[in-house]
Amino acid sequence: MRNSLNQSQYSQLNLLDQALVDKAVAMTDTAYAPYSGFLVGAAVQLNNGVVLGGCNQENASYPLCMCGERVALYNAAANYPHQSVVSLAIVARNPRKKLTQPVSPCGACRQVIAEYESRYGSDIRIILKGETDDVIIFDTIKELLPYGFDSTFL
């Protein structure tokens, strides 16, 4: 499998990618994270050009928390079920300490992203950003989850 890890700077992104990252950054402002203080915003761009956001939602019963990436993907699927996801931007910030590098999605989110790639038969480009201008771009979740579980096992 080729590794298309692409480290870059926010200023080097094209305008569409910058707008997607900006939406994810804005979504961190609406994250509900009173327990961890770890704020995650995500934004998806659909193949019809629509951009939707999501943010993490914590709960006093920790297993019921939901990551921002999944909120954004489920938002897209609920509102535009026939539109594939082209790109996903994920941004994290922590008021307690500056995140000096991009944060990758957790294992559960990686699996959900893989399901959406399988569902629509197309790769999802993933843009990660922390609190600096550094970004990391992956062309597909397969680079973050090379041996993912999918429907071929069922």
C-alpha positions in Angstrom: 0.0 0.0 0.0 1.4 3.4 -0.9 1.7 5.9 1.8 0.4 9.3 0.7 1.1 11.0 4.0 1.4 14.6 3.1 2.7 17.1 5.7 2.0 20.6 4.8 1.0 24.0 6.2 -2.5 25.4 6.3 -1.5 28.3 4.0 -0.4 25.8 1.4 -3.9 24.2 1.2 -6.2 25.2 -1.7 -9.1 27.5 -0.8 -11.7 24.6 -0.6 -9.5 22.7 1.8 -8.9 25.9 3.9 -12.6 26.5 4.0 -13.2 22.9 5.2 -10.5 23.2 7.9 -12.0 26.6 8.9 -15.4 24.9 9.4 -13.8 22.2 11.5 -12.1 24.9 13.6 -15.4 26.7 14.1 -17.0 23.5 15.2 -14.6 23.2 18.1 -16.4 26.3 19.5 -19.6 24.3 19.8 -18.0 21.1 21.2 -19.5 19.9 24.5 -16.5 18.7 26.5 -17.0 19.7 30.1 -15.1 16.6 31.5 -12.0 16.3 29.3 -11.8 19.9 27.9 -10.6 18.2 24.7 -12.4 20.0 21.8 -12.8 18.3 18.5 -14.4 19.8 15.4 -14.9 18.1 12.1 -16.2 19.0 8.7 -17.2 16.9 5.7 -17.4 18.0 2.1 -19.9 16.0 0.1 -19.6 15.2 -3.6 -22.4 17.8 -4.3 -20.2 20.5 -2.6 -22.2 20.7 0.6 -20.1 21.1 3.8 -21.4 19.9 7.1 -19.9 20.0 10.6 -19.8 18.1 13.8 -18.1 18.3 17.2 -17.5 16.0 20.1 -20.3 15.5 22.6 -19.4 14.3 26.1 -21.6 12.7 28.7 -21.2 12.1 32.4 -21.6 8.4 31.5 -18.4 8.3 29.5 -19.2 5.4 27.1 -22.0 7.5 25.7 -19.7 10.2 24.4 -19.5 10.8 20.7 -16.5 12.0 18.7 -16.7 14.9 16.4 -15.8 12.9 13.3 -18.7 10.5 13.8 -21.1 13.4 14.5 -20.1 15.0 11.2 -20.3 11.8 9.2 -23.7 10.8 10.7 -24.9 14.4 10.1 -24.0 13.9 6.4 -25.6 10.5 6.1 -28.8 11.6 7.9 -29.2 14.7 5.7 -27.7 13.7 2.4 -27.8 9.8 2.4 -27.0 9.5 -1.3 -24.0 11.9 -1.4 -20.6 10.5 -0.8 -18.0 12.2 1.4 -15.1 13.6 -0.5 -13.1 15.1 2.3 -13.1 15.2 6.1 -11.2 17.8 8.1 -10.5 17.1 11.8 -9.3 19.8 14.2 -8.5 19.5 17.9 -7.6 22.0 20.5 -7.0 21.7 24.2 -7.5 24.8 26.4 -5.2 23.2 29.0 -2.2 22.7 26.7 -1.4 23.7 23.1 -1.6 20.8 20.7 1.6 21.3 18.6 0.7 18.6 16.1 -2.4 17.3 14.4 -4.4 14.7 16.2 -5.5 11.6 14.4 -9.0 10.0 14.7 -9.5 7.3 17.4 -9.9 3.7 16.4 -13.7 3.8 16.5 -13.7 6.8 14.2 -11.3 5.2 11.8 -13.6 2.2 11.5 -16.6 4.4 10.9 -14.7 6.4 8.2 -13.8 3.0 6.6 -17.4 2.1 6.5 -18.3 5.3 4.7 -15.5 4.6 2.1 -17.0 1.2 1.6 -20.6 2.4 1.6 -20.0 4.9 -1.2 -17.2 3.0 -3.0 -14.8 6.0 -2.8 -11.9 7.2 -0.7 -12.3 10.0 1.8 -9.4 12.5 1.9 -8.6 13.3 5.5 -7.0 16.6 6.7 -5.8 16.7 10.2 -4.9 19.9 12.1 -4.0 20.8 15.7 -3.4 24.3 17.1 -0.5 25.2 14.8 -0.5 25.7 11.0 0.8 22.2 10.5 -1.5 19.8 8.6 -1.3 16.2 7.7 -3.3 14.9 4.7 -4.2 11.3 3.9 -5.8 10.2 0.7 -7.8 7.4 2.3 -8.5 5.9 5.7 -6.8 2.8 4.6 -3.5 4.5 5.4 -4.6 5.0 9.0 -6.4 1.6 9.2 -4.7 -0.7 6.8 -6.4 -3.9 8.1 -9.8 -2.6 8.8 -12.9 -4.8 9.3 -15.4 -4.6 6.5 -18.4 -6.4 5.0 -16.2 -9.0 3.2 -15.8 -10.8 6.5 -19.6 -11.1 7.0 
